[in-house]
Amino acid sequence: MIVPISTKLELPGYTAPRWSVEDKIFYSKFHAVQQCEAVGWEWPSFNVWSEPGTFARPKLDFSQASSKQCEIISDSYSKVRLFYSGGRESHFMLCEMLRNKSKLDEIAIYRRFPGVVDAETNEFDQFNIMDVLVKTLAEHDRTVPIKFYDLMPEHFNYYSSRLDQLYFAYTNLEFFAHGVHTVAECFPEILEDDFVNLLGHAIPHVTDNKFYWIDMQFNMANPDPYALHFFVDHRNPDLAVNLAYAVHDANNKVSNWGSGKQKSFLPIKNKLNFDITGTKLDNKWGGVDVSTNCYRWWMGKKDIVYHANALKSDVGIQTMANMINFYEQCEKKYSKYFEQGCIYNTWVGGVSEKHTLTDV
């Protein structure tokens, strides 16, 4: 049974990234855009921290600030659930929590099956990430419950026929992408027992001596219930500021960052020794190593696999048809908010408040 969540469920002591239009706060970009159109507002504002700040190089280095973040999480919340994909950020967070002997009560994995259940569609299965997970826990002599939350064809079909009512993939413009918000609606039990839901996201951008975030970097996880983004906690600015200085220092040395949807912070993750799994997920597996001005119906490898899965069943085909129809309607109404006016691109990115780096 799917139980819609109509409001943002926030953590005590933590402010989630959000959009605003006039004096109204939104955790869905789509809803913020709708409000802009309704009131004649040009563009929604986006904030990660409340106010711009000025920052010298922190006394704590990145490793020390990461340990501090683990301590803050353990001390602030009764139970900790880490949403784990096997990617560099989630694997780094897992290893940090284990290295620091931090509170960790559940490792959560969600998989997507828009058409049929198989062992090839999800990266977790494709690259045998369970073996990595078991090995990592054993290396740190920890036993942590591992739970799967699988979204099935009927779940995707339910959302596809209610996209005008429910928060779903149209806010990420990838048919079968979703976050913890959707998982929690399909599995309401994850809202019980005072868990914090721990997520990655996002390394800041740096231009000259200013750092900031782009809203799309958060994978549209802003409405996720009781969620905390490990790297941007305002209670521990040293972590984000260390990342910003690392990006600044690398800007003149790295020429292959990419841009827009294809921008990769892999050089920064390597420099800061983000843990690796030894699988293709250590790199930007789902991306494409070419630039193109033609995005319509362009898809990365991950999306191609999900679409192929959907096409294996009648219910998956109907789900895709529903989503395409909704996308086409949205593009007509809100084209200026999409790259090149095309909904099959992505949203035009919203820039957060800008912070100043003084030691540059």
Beta strands, then each sheet from edge to edge (+ up, - down):
strand 1: 18-21
strand 2: 24-26
strand 3: 45-47
strand 4: 54-55
strand 5: 79-83
strand 6: 106-112
strand 7: 146-151
strand 8: 195-199
strand 9: 205-207
strand 10: 210-212
strand 11: 227-229
strand 12: 355-357
sheet 1: 2+ 1- 3+
sheet 2: 4+ 12+ 10- 9+
sheet 3: 7+ 6+ 5+ 8+ 11+
end
